[in-house]
Amino acid sequence: DEPVPGRPPVMCPGCPHRGLFTVLSKLKLTVLGDIGCYTLGSGAPLNAVDSVLCMGASVGMAHGYTKVLGADAARKSVAVIGDSTFMHSGITGVVNLAYNKSVATVLVLDNSITGMTGHQQNPTTGLTLQNEPTCPIKVEDICRAAGIRRVRVVDPQDMAATEAAIREELAADAPSVIIVRRPCALLKYVKHNPPLSIDPDRCKGCRSCMKIGCPAIRFVDGKAGIDPTLCVGCGLCGQMCKFGAFEGGERK
């Protein structure tokens, strides 16, 4: 009979999608979403996904949205799609963008695995479902072959560089694909940094670090705290803090 606090699903500590969605939330863009673990970007506190329909739909929705509403809407909206979903049903949408002279911006969230359904391999990983080596297919090669001339790769752990790339592509009068690439934090080969710590004298209790929605950060007596059993030292919280309260966690 004890009351149980609500625990909505959130992205894992160190998730490569968290930095991107923090940037998208900051820019207040319309984000046309897709099916994958990155759909969790729709939840609080990020609130950074506005629509989700089915696998591969985000690219087509971005095309229609920008065609109907025009260039101003194109400069304030993006599509997000994962690497495995891109291979499953996103390629045709990218072909459509190029062929029909769209100016939409597509973000391919490449975490090097099929994250939502159990870490299955996909054509980008270089392994078959039986984990046998095979020929990997690069997202950037597919996009260029489809006719997209503006293709670039960013690391979502560097939020400043990610924001700069998005702003630049939104301003371009042509279709763009930004590949947001960093492996899933749960992959066995991904090496994590030691947990961060917080200097209580520097923490001002402003809660800026809470905007990224990391489950490893908590507030106790008006100060931020780190759960060392969850923190993987990704350093995103340190990028949010204006007072240098977070220590450790050199980014890899």
C-alpha positions in Angstrom: 0.0 0.0 0.0 3.0 2.3 0.0 2.9 5.0 -2.6 5.3 4.3 -5.4 6.9 7.3 -7.2 6.5 7.4 -11.0 9.5 6.2 -12.9 9.0 7.0 -16.6 11.5 5.5 -19.1 14.6 7.6 -19.6 17.8 7.4 -21.7 20.6 5.5 -20.0 23.5 7.4 -18.3 26.1 8.1 -21.0 23.5 7.7 -23.8 24.9 9.4 -27.0 21.4 10.7 -27.8 21.2 12.8 -24.7 23.6 15.5 -25.8 21.8 15.9 -29.2 18.4 16.2 -27.7 19.7 18.7 -25.1 20.8 20.8 -28.1 17.5 20.4 -30.0 15.6 21.4 -26.9 17.7 24.5 -26.5 17.2 25.5 -30.1 13.4 25.0 -29.7 13.1 23.2 -33.0 10.2 21.1 -34.3 11.6 17.6 -34.2 9.9 15.0 -36.4 10.7 11.7 -34.7 11.0 8.1 -35.4 10.9 4.7 -33.7 13.9 3.7 -31.6 15.4 4.3 -28.2 15.9 7.9 -29.2 12.1 8.3 -29.1 12.7 8.8 -25.3 13.8 12.3 -26.3 10.1 13.1 -26.3 10.0 12.8 -22.5 10.6 15.4 -19.8 12.8 17.2 -19.2 14.1 17.2 -22.8 10.6 17.3 -24.5 12.4 17.4 -27.8 10.4 15.2 -30.1 7.1 16.5 -31.5 5.8 13.6 -33.7 6.3 9.9 -34.0 4.4 7.7 -36.6 6.3 4.6 -37.7 9.8 3.4 -38.6 11.2 5.6 -41.4 8.4 8.1 -41.3 10.4 11.0 -39.8 12.3 11.7 -43.1 9.1 11.7 -45.2 7.3 13.9 -42.6 10.2 16.4 -42.7 9.9 16.5 -46.5 6.2 17.1 -46.4 6.4 19.5 -43.5 8.9 21.7 -45.2 7.3 21.5 -48.6 3.9 22.7 -47.3 5.1 25.3 -44.8 8.1 26.6 -46.7 11.7 27.7 -46.1 10.9 29.4 -42.7 9.7 26.1 -41.3 12.6 24.2 -42.8 15.0 26.5 -40.8 13.2 25.6 -37.6 12.7 21.8 -38.0 14.7 18.6 -38.3 14.0 14.9 -38.7 15.7 12.3 -36.4 16.2 8.7 -37.3 18.5 6.0 -35.9 21.1 4.1 -37.9 19.3 0.8 -37.9 15.9 2.5 -38.7 17.7 4.4 -41.5 18.7 1.1 -43.1 15.3 -0.4 -42.4 13.1 2.2 -44.0 14.8 5.6 -44.0 16.8 5.4 -47.2 13.8 5.8 -49.5 12.9 9.0 -47.7 16.4 10.4 -48.2 16.1 9.6 -52.0 12.8 11.5 -52.0 14.4 14.5 -50.3 17.1 14.8 -52.9 15.0 14.0 -56.0 12.2 16.4 -55.1 14.6 19.3 -54.1 13.7 19.4 -50.4 15.5 21.7 -48.0 14.9 19.5 -45.0 17.6 18.6 -42.5 17.9 15.0 -41.3 19.8 13.8 -38.3 20.9 10.2 -38.4 21.5 9.1 -34.8 24.2 6.5 -35.3 24.9 4.6 -32.1 26.5 1.6 -33.9 23.8 -0.9 -33.0 20.0 -1.6 -32.9 19.5 -0.3 -29.4 15.8 -0.5 -28.6 15.2 -4.1 -29.3 18.2 -5.9 -27.8 21.5 -4.9 -29.5 21.0 -6.7 -32.8 23.5 -6.0 -35.5 22.4 -3.9 -38.6 24.0 -3.2 -42.0 26.1 -0.4 -40.6 28.0 -2.5 -38.0 29.9 -4.8 -40.2 28.5 -8.0 -38.6 25.6 -10.2 -39.5 22.9 -11.2 -37.0 25.1 -14.3 -36.4 28.0 -11.9 -35.5 29.9 -13.0 -38.6 32.1 -10.3 -40.3 30.5 -8.8 -43.4 30.7 -5.6 -45.5 29.6 -2.6 -43.5 27.4 0.0 -45.2 28.2 3.6 -44.3 25.3 6.0 -43.9 27.2 8.9 -45.4 27.9 6.8 -48.6 24.2 6.0 -49.0 23.3 9.7 -48.6 25.8 10.9 -51.1 24.8 8.2 -53.6 21.2 9.3 -53.2 22.1 12.9 -54.2 22.6 14.6 -50.9 25.5 16.9 -51.2 25.6 18.3 -47.7 26.6 15.4 -45.5 28.6 15.7 -42.2 29.4 13.8 -39.1 29.4 15.2 -35.5 30.0 13.7 -32.0 27.0 14.4 -29.8 29.2 14.5 -26.7 30.5 17.8 -28.0 27.3 19.8 -27.7 28.8 23.1 -28.8 30.1 21.5 -32.1 26.8 19.7 -32.6 24.8 22.9 -32.1 27.0 24.8 -34.6 26.6 22.0 -37.2 22.8 22.0 -36.8 22.6 25.8 -37.1 24.7 25.8 -40.2 22.7 23.1 -42.0 19.4 24.6 -41.1 20.5 27.8 -42.8 21.5 26.0 -46.0 19.2 26.2 -49.0 19.6 22.5 -49.7 18.8 19.1 -48.2 21.2 18.2 -45.4 22.1 15.0 -43.5 24.0 15.2 -40.2 25.3 11.9 -38.9 25.3 12.1 -35.1 27.8 9.3 -34.3 28.8 7.8 -31.0 28.4 4.2 -29.9 25.7 3.1 -27.5 27.0 3.4 -23.9 25.8 -0.2 -23.2 28.0 -1.8 -25.8 30.6 -4.1 -24.2 33.5 -2.6 -26.1 32.7 1.0 -25.0 35.1 2.1 -22.3 33.7 4.4 -19.7 35.4 7.1 -17.6 35.4 7.1 -13.8 32.3 8.7 -12.3 32.3 12.4 -11.9 32.2 14.2 -8.6 30.9 17.6 -7.5 32.6 20.3 -5.6 29.8 21.5 -3.2 31.4 24.9 -2.8 31.1 25.6 -6.5 27.6 24.1 -7.0 25.1 27.0 -6.8 22.0 24.8 -7.0 20.9 26.3 -10.3 19.8 22.9 -11.6 21.2 23.6 -15.1 22.6 20.0 -15.0 19.1 18.6 -14.5 18.1 19.8 -18.0 19.8 16.8 -19.6 17.6 14.3 -17.7 20.4 12.0 -16.6 19.4 9.5 -14.0 22.8 9.6 -12.4 22.3 13.2 -11.2 20.2 14.0 -8.1 19.6 16.9 -5.8 20.2 16.7 -2.0 19.8 19.6 0.3 19.8 22.0 -2.6 23.0 20.8 -4.2 23.6 18.5 -7.2 24.9 15.0 -6.4 26.2 12.1 -8.5 25.3 8.5 -8.1 28.6 6.7 -8.7 26.9 3.4 -9.4 25.2 5.0 -12.5 27.6 7.7 -13.7 29.8 6.7 -16.7 31.7 10.0 -16.8 30.4 11.2 -20.1 30.8 14.8 -19.0 27.6 16.3 -20.5 26.6 17.7 -17.1 29.9 19.5 -16.9 29.2 21.2 -20.2 25.9 22.4 -18.7 27.5 23.8 -15.5 28.6 27.5 -15.7 30.4 27.3 -12.3 32.8 24.4 -12.9 31.2 22.3 -10.2 31.7 18.9 -11.9 35.1 17.3 -11.7 36.7 14.3 -13.5 35.2 12.5 -16.5 37.6 13.4 -19.2 35.7 12.9 -22.5 36.9 10.0 -24.7 
